[in-house]
Amino acid sequence: MKFVVWKAYHLESEEIVDRYLAKARELVASHEFVVCNDEESVKREIQDADVMLCWKITPDVFACARRLKWIQFGSAGIDHTIFPELLNSDVILTTLAGIHRVVVAEHVFALMLALARRLNMSSVFQLEHKYDRTEIAATADVLAGKTLGIIGLGRIGLNIARLGKAFEMTVVGTKRILEGQLANIDRIYRASEYRKVLPLSDYLVLAVPLTEETRALIGRPEIEAMKTGAYLINVARGAMVDHDALADALRSRKLAGAALDVFPEEPLPADSPLWDLPNLIITPHTAGSHPGYADSAAEVFRRNLEAFISGRPMVNVYNRRRGY
């Protein structure tokens, strides 16, 4: 078999990508393994390739594929690289969904604790050599006893819920398919009922895949329905939130604060007004970053490679109907 790699990656650093590809190369040592760094070379190599490893694929590149059977993507979400020709094909699409379930949940709680304990304010004071506890002491809060709302109780959402219970929070959330009681969830709603979660939540976390149903999920009406003084944390996709409405809510203190790891345009433009909001924490799409990425990604590839060769079911197969 021929494996072709398009090293035009989406988010991870080149060093991490190289470690992942080195491990992948070892797994297919008896097969042809070609790494491409530009679109022209991948167009040429994909013509007789059976399998592709990539972070994105374009219609022009896909049109050159003659016998491609499987694409292993190097990211958990592939909403950034889906197009009709790909969706209508018979090519198996697999992702790295699930490898970030622990680290993203921890990142969410780092952000929640930073907001509650005003750590962003403390960082600013430190840079200014300012030792002033008045405002921080007056506004710092605790998570215990608060309600955590999670939009999207998938693998990441359930880990966020587990940590929420450890912090003695009430946990409510949404799930597309309800299958009985879930551990660590006090109240669960269908995905279509997500607005019921808004007025209950002191901390609202978006952890749902980007689909046509979740695009523009949180706009002005939804923010207005949230508790005054609540917090919004988005580690899903930037297109889910109306950032103009969010900025207005943060300025007016309708929302006490927010934390964003994802944005409609990445990198976030230097002239974005979001940078200047003191009650907003910005992280540069690093919620899923951790040293074990390469090992975790290679393990997913190994499992799928064995399944692909033997004809068994593969893991993390993209569901074209659901959109993730």
C-alpha positions as CSV (number, residue, x, y, z in Angstrom):
1,M,0.0,0.0,0.0
2,K,1.0,3.6,-0.5
3,F,0.6,6.1,2.4
4,V,0.8,9.8,1.5
5,V,1.1,12.6,4.1
6,W,0.3,16.2,3.5
7,K,2.2,18.0,6.2
8,A,0.2,21.2,5.8
9,Y,-1.1,21.0,9.4
10,H,-3.9,22.7,11.2
11,L,-2.9,23.5,14.7
12,E,-0.2,21.4,16.2
13,S,3.5,22.5,16.2
14,E,5.9,21.1,13.6
15,E,7.9,19.3,16.2
16,I,4.8,17.5,17.5
17,V,3.7,16.7,14.0
18,D,7.1,15.3,13.1
19,R,7.1,13.0,16.2
20,Y,3.6,11.7,15.2
21,L,4.6,11.0,11.6
22,A,7.8,9.3,12.7
23,K,5.7,6.9,14.8
24,A,3.3,6.4,11.9
25,R,6.1,5.7,9.5
26,E,7.4,2.9,11.9
27,L,3.9,1.3,11.8
28,V,3.9,1.0,8.0
29,A,7.6,0.2,7.5
30,S,6.8,-2.4,4.9
31,H,4.8,0.0,2.8
32,E,5.5,3.1,0.8
33,F,5.3,6.3,3.0
34,V,5.6,9.6,1.2
35,V,5.6,13.0,3.1
36,C,4.6,16.1,1.1
37,N,5.2,19.7,2.2
38,D,3.3,21.5,-0.6
39,E,0.1,21.1,-2.6
40,E,1.7,20.4,-5.9
41,S,3.7,17.4,-4.6
42,V,0.7,16.0,-2.7
43,K,-1.4,16.3,-5.9
44,R,1.2,14.2,-7.7
45,E,1.7,11.6,-4.9
46,I,-2.0,11.1,-4.1
47,Q,-2.8,9.8,-7.5
48,D,-1.8,6.3,-6.6
49,A,-2.1,6.5,-2.9
50,D,-4.3,4.1,-0.8
51,V,-4.2,6.0,2.4
52,M,-3.7,9.7,3.3
53,L,-2.6,11.3,6.6
54,C,-3.3,15.0,6.8
55,W,-4.7,17.9,8.8
56,K,-6.6,19.2,5.8
57,I,-7.5,18.3,2.3
58,T,-8.8,20.6,-0.5
59,P,-11.1,19.8,-3.4
60,D,-8.3,20.3,-5.9
61,V,-6.1,17.7,-4.1
62,F,-9.0,15.3,-3.6
63,A,-9.8,15.4,-7.3
64,C,-6.3,13.9,-8.0
65,A,-7.0,10.8,-5.9
66,R,-7.7,7.8,-8.0
67,R,-7.7,4.9,-5.6
68,L,-7.8,6.6,-2.1
69,K,-9.7,4.5,0.4
70,W,-9.0,6.1,3.8
71,I,-8.0,9.5,5.2
72,Q,-6.7,9.7,8.8
73,F,-6.9,13.3,9.9
74,G,-4.6,14.7,12.5
75,S,-7.2,16.6,14.4
76,A,-10.3,15.8,16.5
77,G,-12.6,18.0,14.5
78,I,-12.6,18.3,10.7
79,D,-15.2,20.9,10.2
80,H,-12.5,23.1,8.7
81,T,-11.8,20.8,5.8
82,I,-15.2,19.2,4.8
83,F,-16.6,19.8,1.3
84,P,-19.3,18.1,-0.8
85,E,-17.0,16.0,-3.0
86,L,-15.4,14.5,0.1
87,L,-18.7,13.9,1.8
88,N,-20.2,12.2,-1.3
89,S,-17.3,9.9,-1.7
90,D,-16.8,6.3,-0.3
91,V,-13.5,7.3,1.3
92,I,-13.4,6.4,5.0
93,L,-12.7,9.5,7.1
94,T,-11.3,9.0,10.6
95,T,-10.3,11.6,13.2
96,L,-8.4,11.9,16.5
97,A,-11.6,12.5,18.5
98,G,-11.1,11.6,22.1
99,I,-7.4,12.1,22.5
100,H,-8.0,15.5,24.1
101,R,-10.7,14.4,26.5
102,V,-8.5,14.8,29.6
103,V,-6.4,17.8,28.7
104,V,-9.3,19.9,27.4
105,A,-11.3,19.2,30.6
106,E,-8.3,20.3,32.7
107,H,-7.9,23.4,30.6
108,V,-11.6,24.3,31.1
109,F,-11.1,24.1,34.9
110,A,-7.9,26.1,34.7
111,L,-9.9,28.8,32.9
112,M,-12.8,28.6,35.4
113,L,-10.5,28.8,38.4
114,A,-8.7,31.7,36.8
115,L,-12.0,33.6,36.3
116,A,-13.3,32.7,39.8
117,R,-10.0,33.6,41.6
118,R,-9.3,36.7,39.3
119,L,-5.9,35.2,38.3
120,N,-5.9,37.2,35.1
121,M,-6.2,40.4,37.1
122,S,-3.4,39.3,39.3
123,S,-1.2,38.7,36.3
124,V,-1.8,42.2,35.1
125,F,-1.0,43.6,38.6
126,Q,2.2,41.6,38.6
127,L,3.5,43.1,35.4
128,E,2.6,46.5,36.7
129,H,4.4,45.8,40.1
130,K,1.1,46.5,41.7
131,Y,0.3,44.9,45.1
132,D,-3.4,45.7,45.5
133,R,-5.8,43.1,46.9
134,T,-8.8,45.4,47.2
135,E,-10.6,44.6,43.9
136,I,-9.5,41.0,43.8
137,A,-10.6,40.3,47.4
138,A,-13.9,41.9,46.7
139,T,-14.8,40.0,43.6
140,A,-13.0,36.6,43.8
141,D,-15.4,33.6,44.1
142,V,-15.5,29.8,44.7
143,L,-16.7,27.1,42.3
144,A,-18.2,24.9,45.1
145,G,-22.0,25.3,45.2
146,K,-22.2,26.8,41.7
147,T,-24.0,25.3,38.7
148,L,-21.9,24.1,35.8
149,G,-23.7,23.9,32.4
150,I,-22.1,21.8,29.7
151,I,-23.3,22.0,26.1
152,G,-22.2,18.7,24.7
153,L,-21.7,15.8,27.0
154,G,-19.4,13.8,24.8
155,R,-16.0,12.4,25.9
156,I,-14.7,15.9,26.8
157,G,-17.9,17.1,28.3
158,L,-18.2,14.1,30.6
159,N,-14.7,14.7,31.8
160,I,-15.6,18.3,32.5
161,A,-18.6,17.0,34.5
162,R,-16.4,14.6,36.5
163,L,-14.1,17.5,37.5
164,G,-17.2,19.6,38.3
165,K,-18.4,17.1,40.8
166,A,-14.9,17.0,42.4
167,F,-15.3,20.8,42.9
168,E,-18.8,20.2,44.5
169,M,-20.7,21.8,41.7
170,T,-24.1,21.0,40.4
171,V,-23.7,19.8,36.8
172,V,-26.3,20.1,34.1
173,G,-25.8,19.5,30.4
174,T,-27.0,18.5,27.0
175,K,-26.5,15.3,24.9
176,R,-27.7,14.6,21.4
177,I,-28.7,11.0,22.2
178,L,-30.1,10.3,25.7
179,E,-29.2,6.9,26.9
180,G,-30.1,6.7,30.6
181,Q,-28.5,8.4,33.5
182,L,-24.9,9.6,33.0
183,A,-22.4,9.7,35.8
184,N,-21.8,13.1,37.5
185,I,-24.7,14.7,35.8
186,D,-27.5,16.1,37.9
187,R,-29.8,17.0,35.1
188,I,-29.6,16.3,31.4
189,Y,-31.4,17.8,28.4
190,R,-31.6,16.9,24.7
191,A,-29.3,18.9,22.4
192,S,-32.3,20.8,21.1
193,E,-33.2,21.9,24.6
194,Y,-29.9,23.6,25.3
195,R,-31.6,26.9,26.0
196,K,-32.9,25.4,29.2
197,V,-29.4,25.1,30.5
198,L,-28.6,28.8,30.0
199,P,-30.5,30.4,32.9
200,L,-29.3,27.6,35.3
201,S,-25.6,28.0,34.7
202,D,-23.1,30.0,36.7
203,Y,-20.5,28.7,34.3
204,L,-21.5,27.7,30.8
205,V,-19.0,25.6,28.8
206,L,-19.3,24.9,25.1
207,A,-17.8,21.5,24.3
208,V,-19.9,20.4,21.3
209,P,-18.8,19.7,17.7
210,L,-19.4,22.3,15.1
211,T,-22.4,21.4,12.9
212,E,-25.1,23.3,11.1
213,E,-27.2,22.9,14.4
214,T,-24.4,24.3,16.6
215,R,-23.2,27.1,14.3
216,A,-24.2,30.5,15.9
217,L,-25.3,28.7,19.0
218,I,-24.8,31.6,21.4
219,G,-26.1,35.0,20.2
220,R,-27.7,38.0,21.9
221,P,-30.9,36.2,22.8
222,E,-29.0,33.3,24.4
223,I,-26.7,35.6,26.3
224,E,-29.6,37.6,27.6
225,A,-31.2,34.3,28.8
226,M,-28.0,33.6,30.9
227,K,-27.7,34.5,34.5
228,T,-26.5,38.0,35.2
229,G,-22.9,37.6,36.4
230,A,-22.4,34.2,34.8
231,Y,-19.3,33.1,32.9
232,L,-19.0,31.6,29.4
233,I,-16.1,29.3,28.4
234,N,-15.7,28.1,24.8
235,V,-13.3,25.3,23.9
236,A,-15.4,24.1,20.9
237,R,-15.4,26.3,17.8
238,G,-15.4,30.1,17.5
239,A,-18.3,30.1,15.0
240,M,-20.6,29.0,17.8
241,V,-20.5,32.4,19.5
242,D,-21.5,35.9,18.4
243,H,-18.4,37.7,19.6
244,D,-19.9,41.2,19.2
245,A,-22.7,40.2,21.5
246,L,-20.3,38.6,23.9
247,A,-18.1,41.7,24.0
248,D,-21.1,43.9,24.7
249,A,-22.2,41.6,27.5
250,L,-18.7,41.7,29.0
251,R,-18.6,45.5,28.9
252,S,-22.0,45.9,30.4
253,R,-21.2,43.2,33.0
254,K,-24.2,41.2,32.0
255,L,-21.6,38.4,32.0
256,A,-18.9,38.7,34.7
257,G,-16.3,37.1,32.5
258,A,-15.5,34.7,29.7
259,A,-12.7,32.6,28.4
260,L,-12.2,31.7,24.8
261,D,-9.8,29.2,23.3
262,V,-11.3,29.3,19.8
263,F,-12.2,32.1,17.4
264,P,-14.0,32.5,14.0
265,E,-10.7,33.6,12.5
266,E,-7.5,32.1,13.8
267,P,-5.0,33.6,14.6
268,L,-7.2,36.2,16.3
269,P,-6.5,39.5,14.5
270,A,-4.3,41.9,16.3
271,D,-7.0,44.6,16.0
272,S,-9.8,42.6,17.5
273,P,-11.5,44.4,20.3
274,L,-11.6,41.2,22.3
275,W,-7.9,41.7,23.3
276,D,-8.8,44.7,25.3
277,L,-11.6,43.3,27.5
278,P,-10.2,42.9,31.0
279,N,-12.8,40.3,32.0
280,L,-12.0,38.0,29.1
281,I,-9.2,35.4,29.1
282,I,-7.8,34.4,25.7
283,T,-5.8,31.2,25.0
284,P,-4.6,30.6,21.4
285,H,-6.4,27.3,20.7
286,T,-4.2,25.4,23.1
287,A,-6.8,23.6,25.2
288,G,-5.8,20.3,23.6
289,S,-2.1,20.8,23.6
290,H,0.0,18.4,25.6
291,P,3.3,16.5,25.3
292,G,1.5,13.2,24.8
293,Y,-0.2,14.2,21.5
294,A,2.1,12.3,19.2
295,D,1.8,9.1,21.2
296,S,-2.0,9.4,21.4
297,A,-2.3,10.2,17.7
298,A,-0.1,7.3,16.7
299,E,-2.1,4.9,18.9
300,V,-5.3,5.9,17.1
301,F,-3.5,5.5,13.7
302,R,-2.2,2.0,14.8
303,R,-5.7,0.8,15.8
304,N,-7.2,2.1,12.6
305,L,-4.4,0.7,10.5
306,E,-4.9,-2.8,11.9
307,A,-8.6,-2.6,11.5
308,F,-8.3,-1.3,7.9
309,I,-6.0,-4.1,6.9
310,S,-8.2,-6.8,8.5
311,G,-11.5,-5.3,7.5
312,R,-12.7,-4.7,11.0
313,P,-14.5,-1.6,12.3
314,M,-12.3,1.4,12.7
315,V,-12.4,4.0,15.5
316,N,-13.4,7.6,15.3
317,V,-15.0,7.2,11.9
318,Y,-16.6,10.5,10.8
319,N,-20.3,10.3,10.7
320,R,-21.4,12.1,7.5
321,R,-25.0,12.3,8.6
322,R,-24.3,13.8,12.1
323,G,-21.4,16.0,10.9
324,Y,-18.8,14.8,13.3
